[in-house]
């Protein structure tokens, strides 16, 4: 085992929850969806919270807010590295110094 801890959650479990929220929030508010709003959603969405609470059992030095923020940071990191499976689905920007996402007008295959 390496010195780096393996994450106790999978991108494939959390990222769809994030993308669903971005679409829903954008549809309602018609503005870029900010990372702190995504974090707040993860903390209140049942399936995400189950994963967050499971991670917390193994990383007790991290608050649930820190875990949710870490999940969103990974989502952003995948965009910045060009490796996100959602590159065609969202535009990543910065609004007032915070990462933000807007669904693309026409998703590309």
Secondary structure by P-SEA (a helix, b strand, c coil): ccccccccccccccaaaaaaaaaaaaaaccccccaaaaaaaaaccaaaaaaaaaaaaacccccaaaaaaaaaaaaaaaaaaccccccccbbbbbcccbbbbbccccccc
